[in-house]
Amino acid sequence: MEYRLSVKHMMLAIVIPYFKLEFFEECLSSLAVQTNKNFKVYIGNDASPDNPKPLLENFNNKFDFEYKEFSENLGGTSLVSQWHRCIEMVENENWILILGDDDVLGKNVVESFYKNLEEVESKCIQVIRYSSQVIDANSKKISGVYKHPEIESSVDFLKRKLKGSTRSSLTEYCFKKDSILKIKFKEFPLAWYSDLLAVLEVSNFQKIFSINEAIVYFRLSGKNITSRTDNLSLKNNATFDFYYYILEKYDFHLDAESNNLLLDHLEKTFLDNKKRMFRWILFTTFYFRNLYFLRYINFLIECLRYIRKRKFYNE
């Protein structure tokens, strides 16, 4: 049964940084069928060539939304900047869910938010996470449902992510508005890993609350950043920057296992693209400053093996 809060108690803002029209109707339809309508949607058009206004007219009175057109495209050069200006549209709501314009919410996402909100706030938790499932361009489910411990430290979550036992995307999180406005998303190329870093920073490397009874559907369409393969160099740069940033700035939050996992991934990312001299300087300085002498020597040996292997196969 649907229950409603008065407007002054509406806590949840759903922010949509809009650019692609192709899957937008399905995204909006998932909002229209929410079992709890106590949310407001803020749609920021990133100077898209595809006008969504005719489509939006079909959703008048189906849920509360505000639409704004921006004259300058930011997503093409800084997706994080587009996220930030869309977040600035939010008015009185205390929590923010950033929904991709091609993603879909399960019908009980909002209802589950309010059902668990009292417990979340009693524990002073700043990040809520939903279960997730990957869908393709035809909305076919192409993965299992990813569920999580109800309450999990973000460091433990990071370790699971580094081990490849879970996934993460921006759409499946709710952030406390005051915290995300204060900390903001860090600028990485393509905003790759900017969302994951926000989960760690907004939670202050502490607890994440998981809602497993509601599912967020992340679309792998072949057209979004995640599924494209013409941007691998930028993704590599962002990945290196992410690992280096955590190791450099937040080592005091890391246990031995997470530290070693991050170093392993940093080295692998480095090997995948060794041509940037600046990385060599950063890498070497960081290892020597942290007294990772033996690990650095072992890594140089691994580099030589890698080069010889490449040379062997190219001959």
N, C-alpha and C positions, 0 to 999 in steps of 0.2 A: 504494500500500500504506500502510495506517495505521501510524503509529509513535506511541509513547506515551512521555512523560517521567514520571519518578517524581513524586509529589505535591509533594515539596520543590522540584522544578524547574518546577512549573507557574507560568507567568509571566502568563497572560492572564485578566483578569476581564471578564465581559460583564455590564454593569449595565443593567437594564431598569426605568425609571421607569413603572410600570404605572398605567393608568386606563381604557383602552378595551378591551372584550372582543372586539369584532367581528372584528378581524383577528389576534387574539392567538395563535390556534391555528397559523396559518400562520407567524407569527414563531417560535414554539416549535419547530415542525416543522423549520424551517431549521437550528435548533441540533441537533436530534436526528440529522440526516443529515450533520453535519460529518465530513469524512474524518479529522480529528484531534480527539480528545475531550479534549485537555489544556487545559481551561478550566473555570472555575466561573462560574455565573450567579447574580447577585444581583437579586432582584425586589422592588421596593419599591412596595407598593400605596398610592396617594395617596387613601385614603378613598373608593375608587370604589364606586358603587352596584352594580357588576357583580362578583360574587364569582368569582374565577378558580380557586378551589381544586379544584372538580370537574375542570376542564380540566387543571390541573397534575398531578393524580393519574395521568393518562394518560401522563405523561412521567417518572414515577419510574423510576430505573435507566437512563434513556436518556441523561441527562447530569447532572452534579453541579449542584444549585442550592439556593439558600437563599431563602426567602420570608418577607417581613415586612409586616405590615399597620400602617399609620400611622393614628392616630385623627383627625388633623387634615388636611384638604385644603389643600395649599400651592400646587398647580399653578394653581388658579383665580386666585391673587393674585401668586404668585411662582414661576414654573416653575423658575427657577434654584435656589431654595431646595429644591425637590423633588429636583433633580439632585444637589445637595450632600449631602442626607441619605441618598440612595441610594448615593452614592460612599462615604460613611462606613461602609457595611456591608462594604466590601471588606476582606479579611483580609490574606493574605500575598502576593498577586499584585503584580507590578511594573508592569503595563500595564493600561489600562482602555479598553474600547470601550463607549460608551453607545448602546444599541440602542433605537430607538423601538418601542413595543409593536405598531405596525402595519407595521413595516419587516421586511425579509427579508435574510438573509445567503446569498450563494452558498455552495455546499457545501465549497469549498476555502479559505474565508476564514481559518480558524484554521491550517490546514496551511501556507498561504502566509505567515502571520505568523511561524511558527517557522522556515520556510525562509529568511526574510530577516533574522531577528532579530540574528544575529551581525554582519552588515554594518551594520545600523542602529545597534547599540550601539558598534561599533568607531568609528563616525563621530560618536558622542555626539549623535545625533538624538533629539529629544524627541516628535516627532509623526510618525505613520505614516498614510498616506491610501490608501484603496482606490479602484479604479474604481467608478463608480456608474451606475445606470440608473433612470429614473423609471417606476413602474407605477401603474395606476389602481386603483379599488376592486375591480375584477374580476381583478386581477393581470395585466392586459394591459400589455405594454411600450409606453410612449407616448413614449419618447425613444431616441436612440442611446446608446451606451455612452460615458461621459465618462472619458477616460484623461488621464494627466498625465506630464510629464517625470519620470524615475525619481527624480532629486534636483533639487529646485527651491527657490530662495529664496522665503520666504513673501511678500516684497515683490513678486516677479515674479508669484506666484500672485494676490495682491491686484489687481495691474494687469489680469490676465486676467479676473478676476471683475468688476471695474469696467467693463471693455470689453464685458461680456456674452458672452464666449467660453467660459465654463465655469460650473459651478454648485457649490454646496456645501451640505451638511447635516450635522448632528451625527453621525449614524449611521455615516458612512463614515470616521471617524477613530479611531485609537488614540492615547491620550495616556500619557506616562510618569506613573505615579501620583504620585510625589513632587512633580513639577512642577505637576500640576493641583491637588494639595492645597495647595501653596504659593501659587499664583497665583489659583486659583479662577475661576469664571465671573463676569463682571461683570453686574450687574443692569440690563437694559434692559427696557422694556415687552414683554410676551409672550416674553421671552428672544430677541427678534428681533435677530439679529446677535451675540448673546452667544457662540454657538458659533464664528463666524468670528473674533471678537476673541480667543477662547481659542487658536485655531490660531496667530495672530500672536504672542500673548504667551508661550504655552508654548514655542514655537520660538525665542523671543527675536528674532523677525524674521529668523531664520536659515533653516536648511534643513528641508525636509519630504521624507520618503522616501515614494515612491509604489509601491504594489503593483498592477500593472495586470493581472495574470493572474487576479485574484479580483474579483468584483463584489458590491457592496452595492446592494440594491434599495430605493429610497426611494418610499414610497407617497403619491401625491397623490389622496386619497380624496374630497375635497370636504368633509371633516369636520375635518381637522386645521388647525392654525394657518396653515400656508402657503397652503392652498387656500381658506380662508374669506375673504369680502369684507366681513363686518360689523365688521371690526377695522382698517380701513384707516387711521383716525386714529392709533391706537396704533402701528401699523407705521411710519407717517410719523414719529411722535415718536422711536421707537427708531432709525430710520434716520438722522435728524438727529443724535441723541446719539452714534451710532457714528462717523459721519464727523468730527464735532467733536472727539470724544475722541481719535481717532488724530492728527488735525492738531495738537491742543493738546499732547498728551503725548509723541508719538513722532515729531515732525517730523525729528529727527536720524537716524532710520532711513530716511527717505523720500528718493528721488531726485526730480529735477525733474518727471519724467513722472507718478509716482505722486502727488506733491503736487498737481499741476494737475488730475489726474483726481478726486482727493478734493474739491478746491475746486469743480470743476464739479458734482459730485454733491451737495455740500452746498448749493450755490445752487439747484439744481433742487428738492431736498427742501424748501428754504425757500419757494420759490415755490408749491409744492403746498399749503402751509399757512402763510399769513403772519399768522394771527390772534393768535399767541402773542407778546405784547409782550416776554417774557423772552428769546425768541429774537433779537429785534431788538437787544437790549442785548448779548447774547453775541456775536452776529454782528459788530456794529459794533466792539465792543471788540477782538475777535480780529483783524479786518482792519487796524485802526489800529495795534495793537501790533506786528503783523508787517509794517507799512509797505506794505500792499497797497492804496495809495491809488487808483491808476488802476483796479485791478480792482474796487474798491468803487464808484467812480463809474460804471464800465461796468455793474455789477450794478444800480445804482439806475436807470439808463437802461432796462435790460431790464425792471425792475419796472414802470416807467411804461408801456412798450409792452404788457406783459402785462395791466395794468389797463385800458388803452384797448381792447385786443382783447376782453377780457371784457365791457366796457361796450358795445362795438359789437354783439356777438352777443346781448346781453340786451335791447337796445332793439327 
